[in-house]
Amino acid sequence: MLVSDIATSEENAPMSIAPPFDSDTVALDAQSIRTLAFRPVEATAFWTAVALPLVYPALMFGGLGGQELFLLVATLALHVAALRLGRGHGRDD
């Protein structure tokens, strides 16, 4: 078998670069894209809202001096934001 025979055989023919599906079948509307993009953010926010209350005792244990008070207020604000963003996690809307 010659080298030219190997290069032209059907087994070694180049693969097609055509997409595996038609472009007509993949029609994502804006709502679907928004849902796909927001789902990981929503899940992260939900679990952050679940875990953040564990931080409160540690922040209050050392007293509420200058920096500890700032961290407590920042943690409360983050908790409110996480509750707001993660409220729909696990719902099949």
ChimeraX commands (.cxc) that place a marker at each C-alpha (Angstrom):
marker #1 position 0.00,0.00,0.00 radius 0.5
marker #1 position 1.45,3.34,-1.03 radius 0.5
marker #1 position 1.34,6.56,0.96 radius 0.5
marker #1 position -0.89,8.12,-1.70 radius 0.5
marker #1 position -3.39,5.25,-1.26 radius 0.5
marker #1 position -3.66,5.92,2.48 radius 0.5
marker #1 position -4.23,9.64,2.02 radius 0.5
marker #1 position -7.06,9.15,-0.45 radius 0.5
marker #1 position -8.83,6.25,1.19 radius 0.5
marker #1 position -12.37,6.77,2.41 radius 0.5
marker #1 position -11.47,5.89,6.01 radius 0.5
marker #1 position -9.10,8.85,6.24 radius 0.5
marker #1 position -11.34,11.36,4.51 radius 0.5
marker #1 position -11.67,14.66,6.36 radius 0.5
marker #1 position -14.69,15.03,8.60 radius 0.5
marker #1 position -17.46,17.38,7.70 radius 0.5
marker #1 position -17.41,20.74,9.46 radius 0.5
marker #1 position -21.16,21.22,9.13 radius 0.5
marker #1 position -22.95,21.98,12.40 radius 0.5
marker #1 position -24.65,18.99,14.03 radius 0.5
marker #1 position -28.04,20.70,13.84 radius 0.5
marker #1 position -29.78,23.16,11.60 radius 0.5
marker #1 position -29.72,26.81,12.56 radius 0.5
marker #1 position -33.51,26.87,12.24 radius 0.5
marker #1 position -33.93,24.40,15.12 radius 0.5
marker #1 position -31.85,26.47,17.54 radius 0.5
marker #1 position -33.99,29.48,18.17 radius 0.5
marker #1 position -33.27,30.86,21.61 radius 0.5
marker #1 position -35.39,33.79,22.55 radius 0.5
marker #1 position -34.24,36.52,24.92 radius 0.5
marker #1 position -36.11,35.00,27.88 radius 0.5
marker #1 position -34.37,31.64,27.45 radius 0.5
marker #1 position -30.95,33.26,27.27 radius 0.5
marker #1 position -31.72,35.39,30.34 radius 0.5
marker #1 position -32.86,32.29,32.23 radius 0.5
marker #1 position -29.75,30.32,31.28 radius 0.5
marker #1 position -27.46,33.18,32.26 radius 0.5
marker #1 position -29.22,33.98,35.55 radius 0.5
marker #1 position -29.65,30.42,36.87 radius 0.5
marker #1 position -26.05,30.07,38.24 radius 0.5
marker #1 position -26.27,33.53,39.82 radius 0.5
marker #1 position -29.56,32.60,41.43 radius 0.5
marker #1 position -28.20,29.33,42.83 radius 0.5
marker #1 position -25.11,31.04,44.20 radius 0.5
marker #1 position -27.20,33.78,45.80 radius 0.5
marker #1 position -29.54,31.22,47.37 radius 0.5
marker #1 position -26.74,29.25,49.01 radius 0.5
marker #1 position -25.02,32.45,50.07 radius 0.5
marker #1 position -28.24,33.51,51.81 radius 0.5
marker #1 position -28.35,30.12,53.54 radius 0.5
marker #1 position -24.74,30.31,54.76 radius 0.5
marker #1 position -24.43,33.98,55.75 radius 0.5
marker #1 position -26.30,33.71,59.08 radius 0.5
marker #1 position -23.44,31.51,60.29 radius 0.5
marker #1 position -21.16,34.57,60.08 radius 0.5
marker #1 position -23.24,36.82,62.36 radius 0.5
marker #1 position -22.20,35.28,65.70 radius 0.5
marker #1 position -18.53,35.44,64.75 radius 0.5
marker #1 position -18.84,39.12,63.87 radius 0.5
marker #1 position -20.72,39.97,67.08 radius 0.5
marker #1 position -18.48,37.88,69.35 radius 0.5
marker #1 position -15.60,40.36,69.21 radius 0.5
marker #1 position -17.82,43.35,69.97 radius 0.5
marker #1 position -19.21,45.90,67.60 radius 0.5
marker #1 position -16.27,48.29,67.35 radius 0.5
marker #1 position -15.37,50.30,64.24 radius 0.5
marker #1 position -14.44,47.67,61.68 radius 0.5
marker #1 position -16.62,44.91,63.14 radius 0.5
marker #1 position -19.69,47.14,62.88 radius 0.5
marker #1 position -18.86,47.94,59.25 radius 0.5
marker #1 position -18.42,44.23,58.48 radius 0.5
marker #1 position -21.71,43.39,60.19 radius 0.5
marker #1 position -23.60,46.04,58.21 radius 0.5
marker #1 position -21.91,44.91,54.97 radius 0.5
marker #1 position -22.80,41.28,55.75 radius 0.5
marker #1 position -26.41,42.26,56.43 radius 0.5
marker #1 position -26.56,44.14,53.11 radius 0.5
marker #1 position -25.04,41.16,51.29 radius 0.5
marker #1 position -27.55,38.87,52.99 radius 0.5
marker #1 position -30.49,41.02,51.87 radius 0.5
marker #1 position -29.14,41.09,48.30 radius 0.5
marker #1 position -28.61,37.30,48.34 radius 0.5
marker #1 position -32.14,36.75,49.64 radius 0.5
marker #1 position -33.54,38.94,46.88 radius 0.5
marker #1 position -31.51,37.35,44.06 radius 0.5
marker #1 position -31.84,33.74,45.23 radius 0.5
marker #1 position -35.53,33.70,46.07 radius 0.5
marker #1 position -36.55,31.81,42.91 radius 0.5
marker #1 position -33.92,29.06,43.12 radius 0.5
marker #1 position -35.41,25.59,42.72 radius 0.5
marker #1 position -38.69,26.78,41.25 radius 0.5
marker #1 position -39.73,25.45,37.87 radius 0.5
marker #1 position -41.23,28.57,36.33 radius 0.5
marker link #1:1,2 radius 0.2
marker link #1:2,3 radius 0.2
marker link #1:3,4 radius 0.2
marker link #1:4,5 radius 0.2
marker link #1:5,6 radius 0.2
marker link #1:6,7 radius 0.2
marker link #1:7,8 radius 0.2
marker link #1:8,9 radius 0.2
marker link #1:9,10 radius 0.2
marker link #1:10,11 radius 0.2
marker link #1:11,12 radius 0.2
marker link #1:12,13 radius 0.2
marker link #1:13,14 radius 0.2
marker link #1:14,15 radius 0.2
marker link #1:15,16 radius 0.2
marker link #1:16,17 radius 0.2
marker link #1:17,18 radius 0.2
marker link #1:18,19 radius 0.2
marker link #1:19,20 radius 0.2
marker link #1:20,21 radius 0.2
marker link #1:21,22 radius 0.2
marker link #1:22,23 radius 0.2
marker link #1:23,24 radius 0.2
marker link #1:24,25 radius 0.2
marker link #1:25,26 radius 0.2
marker link #1:26,27 radius 0.2
marker link #1:27,28 radius 0.2
marker link #1:28,29 radius 0.2
marker link #1:29,30 radius 0.2
marker link #1:30,31 radius 0.2
marker link #1:31,32 radius 0.2
marker link #1:32,33 radius 0.2
marker link #1:33,34 radius 0.2
marker link #1:34,35 radius 0.2
marker link #1:35,36 radius 0.2
marker link #1:36,37 radius 0.2
marker link #1:37,38 radius 0.2
marker link #1:38,39 radius 0.2
marker link #1:39,40 radius 0.2
marker link #1:40,41 radius 0.2
marker link #1:41,42 radius 0.2
marker link #1:42,43 radius 0.2
marker link #1:43,44 radius 0.2
marker link #1:44,45 radius 0.2
marker link #1:45,46 radius 0.2
marker link #1:46,47 radius 0.2
marker link #1:47,48 radius 0.2
marker link #1:48,49 radius 0.2
marker link #1:49,50 radius 0.2
marker link #1:50,51 radius 0.2
marker link #1:51,52 radius 0.2
marker link #1:52,53 radius 0.2
marker link #1:53,54 radius 0.2
marker link #1:54,55 radius 0.2
marker link #1:55,56 radius 0.2
marker link #1:56,57 radius 0.2
marker link #1:57,58 radius 0.2
marker link #1:58,59 radius 0.2
marker link #1:59,60 radius 0.2
marker link #1:60,61 radius 0.2
marker link #1:61,62 radius 0.2
marker link #1:62,63 radius 0.2
marker link #1:63,64 radius 0.2
marker link #1:64,65 radius 0.2
marker link #1:65,66 radius 0.2
marker link #1:66,67 radius 0.2
marker link #1:67,68 radius 0.2
marker link #1:68,69 radius 0.2
marker link #1:69,70 radius 0.2
marker link #1:70,71 radius 0.2
marker link #1:71,72 radius 0.2
marker link #1:72,73 radius 0.2
marker link #1:73,74 radius 0.2
marker link #1:74,75 radius 0.2
marker link #1:75,76 radius 0.2
marker link #1:76,77 radius 0.2
marker link #1:77,78 radius 0.2
marker link #1:78,79 radius 0.2
marker link #1:79,80 radius 0.2
marker link #1:80,81 radius 0.2
marker link #1:81,82 radius 0.2
marker link #1:82,83 radius 0.2
marker link #1:83,84 radius 0.2
marker link #1:84,85 radius 0.2
marker link #1:85,86 radius 0.2
marker link #1:86,87 radius 0.2
marker link #1:87,88 radius 0.2
marker link #1:88,89 radius 0.2
marker link #1:89,90 radius 0.2
marker link #1:90,91 radius 0.2
marker link #1:91,92 radius 0.2
marker link #1:92,93 radius 0.2
view
